[in-house]
Amino acid sequence: MAMEIRSGDVVRLKKQHPCGSDQWEVVRVGADIGIKCLKCQHRVLLKRPVFERRVKEFISRGK
């Protein structure tokens, strides 16, 4: 079953970003998931299955 992902969710990924942060905000939801690093504001677009594998936990949920 697919993970419920909403715009505005803040997630912790398994690996850190090169800037040192592991917290990301979901900014786009669809076949691809757009995420933004909360420390350096870098944006990345991931395929949904890749995103679901990399998520470690939800820190907060969006609306």
SEVOBA-106190 format. One record per residue (C-alpha): residue number from 1; residue in three letters; chain; x, y, z. Coordinates in pm, 1 decimal, m for minus. Example, Ala and Ser with C-alpha at 12.3 -4.5 7.8 and 13.67 -1.06 7.14 Angstrom:
2
   i  aa ch        u        v        w
   1 ALA  A   1230.0   m450.0    780.0
   2 SER  A   1367.0   m106.0    714.0
END
This chain:
63
   i  aa ch        u        v        w
   1 MET  A      0.0      0.0      0.0
   2 ALA  A    124.8    348.7    m84.4
   3 MET  A    249.2    581.5    188.7
   4 GLU  A     25.8    883.7    251.6
   5 ILE  A    233.0   1187.4    158.2
   6 ARG  A    101.7   1544.1    178.7
   7 SER  A    248.3   1877.1     80.5
   8 GLY  A    394.6   2043.0    389.8
   9 ASP  A    508.8   1718.1    555.9
  10 VAL  A    852.1   1734.6    718.4
  11 VAL  A   1043.8   1407.6    693.8
  12 ARG  A   1377.3   1270.5    814.0
  13 LEU  A   1564.5   1074.8    547.3
  14 LYS  A   1801.7    784.9    610.6
  15 LYS  A   2105.9    968.6    472.5
  16 GLN  A   2214.9   1325.2    538.8
  17 HIS  A   2235.4   1592.3    270.4
  18 PRO  A   2593.1   1716.8    208.3
  19 CYS  A   2504.7   2036.8    399.9
  20 GLY  A   2457.7   1823.0    713.9
  21 SER  A   2077.6   1826.0    743.3
  22 ASP  A   1854.5   1518.9    725.4
  23 GLN  A   1521.4   1705.4    746.0
  24 TRP  A   1323.7   1781.7    431.7
  25 GLU  A    988.5   1946.5    357.0
  26 VAL  A    759.5   1797.8     91.1
  27 VAL  A    675.8   2073.9   m158.9
  28 ARG  A    524.6   1872.1   m446.2
  29 VAL  A    319.5   1552.1   m450.1
  30 GLY  A    241.4   1342.8   m756.1
  31 ALA  A    416.5   1063.5   m945.4
  32 ASP  A    734.5   1244.6   m837.5
  33 ILE  A    785.7   1389.5   m490.0
  34 GLY  A    951.5   1730.6   m461.8
  35 ILE  A   1141.7   1792.1   m139.0
  36 LYS  A   1331.1   2093.0     m2.6
  37 CYS  A   1621.1   2078.1    245.2
  38 LEU  A   1530.9   2278.3    555.8
  39 LYS  A   1890.9   2393.6    612.4
  40 CYS  A   2016.1   2503.8    266.9
  41 GLN  A   1682.1   2522.0     74.8
  42 HIS  A   1812.0   2287.0   m200.6
  43 ARG  A   1526.3   2124.4   m395.0
  44 VAL  A   1524.9   1765.3   m521.4
  45 LEU  A   1269.0   1568.7   m724.8
  46 LEU  A   1246.3   1195.4   m645.4
  47 LYS  A   1032.8    918.0   m790.3
  48 ARG  A    768.5    806.9   m538.2
  49 PRO  A    913.0    454.3   m476.3
  50 VAL  A   1262.0    600.1   m417.9
  51 PHE  A   1123.1    860.3   m176.0
  52 GLU  A    926.9    596.0     18.0
  53 ARG  A   1241.6    381.7     59.3
  54 ARG  A   1450.1    676.5    183.8
  55 VAL  A   1206.1    809.8    445.8
  56 LYS  A   1307.5    719.3    800.1
  57 GLU  A   1029.0    902.9    987.4
  58 PHE  A    773.9   1182.6    966.4
  59 ILE  A    864.5   1475.6   1192.9
  60 SER  A    545.4   1671.8   1131.4
  61 ARG  A    248.9   1635.3    899.5
  62 GLY  A    117.0   1899.3    658.5
  63 LYS  A   m246.3   1994.0    607.5
END
